[in-house]
Amino acid sequence: MNAAQSNSSNPGSGLLNTKLMPPRLHASMVPRPDLLARLDESLSRKLIVVSAPTGFGKTTLVAMWLAERPLHSAWLALDENDNDPVRFWTYVVTALRSFDVAAGKTALAALAASQPAALQMILTGLINDLARLPDDCVLVLDDYHLIETPEIRESVAFLLQHLPSALHVVLVTRQEPDLPLGLLRARDELLEIDTASLRFTPAETAAFLREAVPLALPPALVEKLQQRIEGWAAGLRLVALSLKGQPDAAGAAQALERFSGSHRYVADYLTKEVFEAQPEPLRDFLLKTCFLSRLNGALCDALTGGANGERLLEQLERQSLFVVRLEHKGERVWYRYNPLFAESIQYLARQRLGDDGVRSIFEKACDWYTYQQMYDEAIEAALTAGLFERTMALIETFIEIYSLSELHTLTRWLERIPSQLVLRSPETCLAYAQVILFTGDRYAPATAARIEPLLQAAQERWQADGNQGKMGAVLALRAMTLVWQGDFARALGYAYQSLELLPEPDVFWRAVSLLNVGAGELYEGKLITAQSRILEARALHGAAQNVHGVLAAAQMLGEVFYQQGDLEQCAQINRQIILDAVGDEPMLDDQGEARLGLAKVAYERNDLSEARALVLEALDLARQRSNAVLRADAVVLLALIDAAAGETDKARAALKTLLADLQNPAAQLDVQDALAWLALRAGEPAALAGWHPAPPDDGRSLFLHREQQVFTLARLRLAEGQPAEALALLEHLQADAREQGRVRSQVEGLCLMALAHRAAGDLPQAREMLSRALALGQPHGFRRLFLDQGAGLAGLLREAAPSLTARPLSLYAATLLHLFALESAPAAAGLTEPLSAQELRVLRLLAAGLSNGEIARELVVSTNTVKTHVKSIYRKLDVNARDEARSVAKELKLL
C-alpha cells in the first residue's frame, strides 16, 4: 500500500489497551465521603476538573468515585504522544464506544483516513451519536495537562460546548486546562476540585496511618506529620513506607525527622529510604524497568533477561511500592509506576547503568514492541536508543499500516532523525516531504526549499531501481508543491509526467496529479478538458477519503463555472464548500476561497455591498492562516469593488501596500496587473510605463492570466489611439475562447473589439461586436463585465440600443444603461428623482403583471390616474416599457 493511501485496517487496531484501563484501587484507600458527594453533584454539570500537583490523589479519587457508583464510565490515560489530534481523538472515540458500540463508528473511520476530515466535522457526527445515550456516562481524561496542541484544545472545547446532557467529562490534570472555564462557571456547568480540596484532613491522615502503619502512633506525632506533609497524599505514602520498618513509636519519630514534605527532597528520600531498602535483585529490576510508562511481566523479562517479571510486579504492587496495577483486560496484566517514583529511579539508573546500559534497555524494549506489533512504542524506544536506521524502517511500517493521518506524531519522530540518514531512505523522504508540506506554510519558499532535497533523494534512488510507480509519486508531490509556490508551468509538466508513470491502482497520487493537471488546464483556458479532469480527480479523492482533495476539486469546479459564465452553479458550489469545510484550522483556507468565489459572483452581479462583505470575510481568514495568495486575491477584488464605488485612489493605495509585502511571484503579477487596469480606468495610461505582459514562457503565469494581460494591453493601445493594434491583439483570442467555452473571455473581448472598431470609425462593426457581447452576456446575467469597460462602452451602448430588435437584448441594454447612469453619478444613492409611495405601489402591481384597469381596481383609483403614475414611473426610471421598468426596478431593488 502506498504511504499516502487510506488505512484499510480496523480503526483503532493499533491502540494500547492499557491506556483505556482505570487504575486498580489499593485496599488501604482512605474513604473521602465529602469529595465523593461533590463528585455526585457533578452529574448535573458538563465538566469536572480535578486539578492539583502530582501526588495529591487526583486519579485515586476519581477512580474511587467510579468504582463505588453504578455509573457507565470510560477511562483514558493520556501521555505526551497523544498530542497528535488524530491519535488523541482515536483514543477518545474508542473509549466512548464502551458506552455504545454503534457510537463513533463513522468518526473512527474518518480519523483512519489518509487525510482525515476536519475535526469539527468528525466531532459533529460523534456528538450526534452520543446524543442517543439513555443514561449518565462519564468520560475521564487522566493527565490532561500533557496535552499541549492548540488544535486538540480547541476541539475539546467544541465537544464541551455541544456535549449531550447524558455525557460528563472529567479532566484529571496538574494545572488548570486551557478551556473556556469562565463561560462554564457562569452557566453552572463546571465542578472544580483543587489542591486545597484534595489535601488530607487531620482525621483522614490519622485514618490512613492506622491502616498503613503497624504502630500505635501518638496523636502528637500524627499532628506533627500533618503539619509537615500538609495533606499531601504521596508524601503520606512515603512516610508510611519508612515507618513500616520501625520497631516502635520512638523509631518512627526519628524517621520523621529525616523526612521533609517539600517536593525538592522527595527524590533523595525515595532513593535512600525506599530504593536502597530493597533487596539487590529488586533494585536491579527497578533500575532496568523504570524508563517505561507501562509494563507487564513479559516486557520486564525482555528488559532484565529474567523470568520473574510478573511475580516482581505483583510483589511491588502488594507492597505499595509506587506500582499501580491497571484494570485487567486480555491475557496480560499491565502496571505503571508512580511518575514521581519513576523519575527518581531513572536519575539513579542513568548514574549506575551509564549511557550504554540505558541504550541497551531501550533497544530491548524496541525488539519486544516490534514483535508485539506495537509500532509507535517501538519507534519511541528506537529513537531513545539512537537506532535511527531501525527507526526509519519502523516508521515506514507504521505509515504502511496507518497512513499519514498522525502528522504531528510523524513530524516529532522524523525531526529527531539526522537528515543525512533520512536522505538514504526514499520511502522516509517521501513521507517526510508530505509531512512538511501538510504541516507547514505551503506557500512559503522556505517550505519548498526543505522539501526539494527529500524529493530529489527519493527520485534518484527510485530512478536507479527502475521503480516507475514511486517516481510518479515523487513527481506528483513535486507538482503539488510547485502549485502552491506559484510555479504553474513546471507544476503542470511534472503532473503530466507523473500520470504517465503512476499505476491505475494508486488512487491517491493519481487523484493528486489529475487535480493538478485539471488546475493547469483550467488556467490554460481549456475549460472543457479541465472540467473532465477535475471531476475525475474529485471522484478519486473521494475514493481515497481525502476530504481536502475533494474540497480543492470543488473549488476548481466553481472557477470553471465562473469562467463559463454559470454564476449560479459557481455560487452553489462555493456555498456547499462553506458547509462542508468545517473543523480544523486548514479548513479555513477552503472557507476563505469559497467566500472569495461568492464575492466574485456578487461583484459580477453588481451587488457591491454583498461582494464587499464576503471579500472582507475571506481577507480575515487569509490573515488568520497567513495565506498570502488568498490575501492577495482578496485585496485585488476589494480594490475592484472600491474602484466600482468611485474610490480608485483608495484601491490603488491598498494594492501598492500589498505589493510591497508579497513574495509569491504569481500573486505579485496579479497585483501589478490590477494596478495597470486601475491606471487605465483613471485615464492615466502613462502610469503603465513600467508595466508589460508576462512572456508566454514565464512559469509564473498560465494562459488565463496572460489573456487578461492582453485585454489590459488592448485597453492601453486604445488609450494611446491605436485601435488597429488593439484589434490585432484581440482577434486571435476570440476563436480560442469560443472553442474552449470561455464565455467571460468572449464577452470581454467582444466589448473591447467593439470599442476598437468604434475608435477606428467603423460604427456598424462596433455595433455588431456589442450585439454579440450582449447576446452572450444576457443569459448569464453579466453586469460588471460591461460596466467595467467605462464611459466609452456606455456611449456605444446608448447609440446601439435602438437597433436591438430582440426584446431580451433591448431590456438587458436598458438595464445596463441605467446602471451606467447610476455609476456616472455616484452621489445619487438611487434614482435622481425618487418614486412616491403611490408610484411604488403601482410599480409593484405593474411588475406583477396586472393591467392598468386591474391596478386601478386594486388601488381604488381611476384608470387615468394609473396611466399618469405609469408615465411618471417610466420617466423616473428612464425606460419606455413595462418589461424595462420591471428589469430596472429589480436591479435597483425597488421590488
QUISUL-V683581 format. One record per helix or strand of 2 or more residues. SS is the DSSP state (H for helix, E for strand). FROM is the first residue (numbers start at 1). TO is the last residue. Records with the same first field share a line. If there is no record, write none. Layout:
BEGIN
SS: FROM-TO ; FROM-TO
END
This chain:
BEGIN
H: 17-20 ; 33-44 ; 58-68 ; 80-83 ; 85-96 ; 105-111 ; 119-130 ; 144-146 ; 150-161 ; 181-186 ; 195-198 ; 202-212 ; 219-229 ; 233-243 ; 249-257 ; 263-275 ; 280-289 ; 297-304 ; 309-318 ; 339-371 ; 375-385 ; 388-402 ; 407-414 ; 419-422 ; 426-439 ; 445-465 ; 468-485 ; 488-501 ; 507-523 ; 527-543 ; 547-564 ; 567-580 ; 587-604 ; 608-625 ; 628-644 ; 648-661 ; 665-681 ; 685-688 ; 703-719 ; 723-740 ; 743-759 ; 763-778 ; 784-787 ; 791-803 ; 807-824 ; 837-847 ; 852-859 ; 863-877 ; 882-891
E: 47-51 ; 72-77 ; 137-142 ; 167-173 ; 190-193 ; 323-326 ; 335-337
END
